[in-house]
């Protein structure tokens, strides 16, 4: 029997909240109707998905497995809908996601030379939504930084780049040409959070403020709430009068990758992968704005 996507969405709503009443409110349906749909799904699958008792609602082993599989399935269905809608508009557009500081122009120009009829659009993404936006079709391909939940994705490594410490201007190490990890032991951290698969783990015992994006990071560091770390390329595009960047040579570099949904079959996306791989070596050297401009101009001439 085919799996009913509507019932699957209802199941996810209940599984996320472990409460039929709140799930029904979120779905804008009556609770008895929701309960009937869940029972029908359990009958379709031949297995109970929830334990319902006086203590509340809990997932069975089968329910936990279905919840793990449901996200990619629903995202894939949504991606199909988005691609059909794009095709219906009669124009081809490639949506490229990118993390802060990663130049897209070199690869985009190389790609456009091969596909002048395809419009390349870009959208900045953050760590906690880079996988979700690929799976549900909001973006077709993305420059991502590890770690990322690779479930349902095709991920190709491009290059690594060094990281720098982000310090308030009044910090004791702000005037140094470089620092070591040992120099920063005990410093409170402003951190970017971890993938949703590990929602409670912090990357460091001194991690304090959780932020989303470079802009929030700079504001918290400038306010003296902690230090942070960024990839070197992000420093090209983000500055703040009350913070300084100091290289940390012994800190593990960031890994930059290109990713797409594994279920996606597209020659256009494959060609963008090729363009990104062919320009990765020079893109990795974009550690300052002048170099970034030179790289972009060189790629344009080659194309």
C-alpha positions, 0 to 999 in steps of 0.5 A: 500500500502506498504511504499517504503523505497527508497522514505522514504529515499528521504523524510528524506533527503529533510525534514532534509535540507528543500531544494530540491536542496541540498537534490538532491545533497546529494542523487546524483540524479537530482532535478526533479527526487527527486521532482517526488519521493516525489510527488509519496510518497505524493500520496501513503500516501494521504497527502501533506508532504511539504509546498512549497511556495515563502518562501521556503520549510516547513513540514506539520503536516503529514510531521513532523509525518512521519519524527518522524517515519521514523528514526526507520523504516529506522534503522530497515531496515538497521539492518535487512540487517546487520543481514542477512549479518552476517548470510551469513558469517556463524558465529555468532557474538554479537556486544556489545556497551559500554560507557566509564568506563563501564566494559564489561568483567564480563558479556561477560565471563559469557555469553561466558560460555553459548555460547562458539560458539558466538564471543563477540565483543565490540565497545565504543560508545558516548552519541549522537550515542548510540541510533542510533547505536542500531536502525540501527544494528551496535551494538546488545546490549549496556551498555548506560548511561541515558539520552537516547532517548528510542524510539524504544528501550528496556532499562533495568536499571542495577545500578547507580554510583557516579560522580566526578568533573573533575578539572584542577590541579591548581583549587582552589578545586583540593586538596579537598577530596570531594566537593559539588555542591554548591562549584562549582556554577558559574564554567564554564562547559565543557559539553557532549551535550544532545540527538539530540531530544533537540539540543539547550538546555544546561544542565547548564547556565554556559555550555560553550565548548561542547565535545564528549567523555572523551578524549576531556573533559580531554583536555579542562579541562586541558587547563583551559576552564572549569570543568566537571563531569564524572562517577566514573568508567571512572576515572579508565581508563582515567587519565591526568597529568593536571587534578584531580578527586574529589568526589561530594557525593551530585551530582545525580548519573549516571544511567547505563542501558542495551539497545537493539532495541525493534524490535529485537528478539534474544535468544542470546541477551536475554542471554546477558541481563541475564548475564549483570543483573547477574553481575551488582551488582559486576560490579557496584563496579568496582571503581578502577582497582584492583577491576575490575581485581578481579571481572573479575577473580571471574566471570571467575572462576564461569563460 
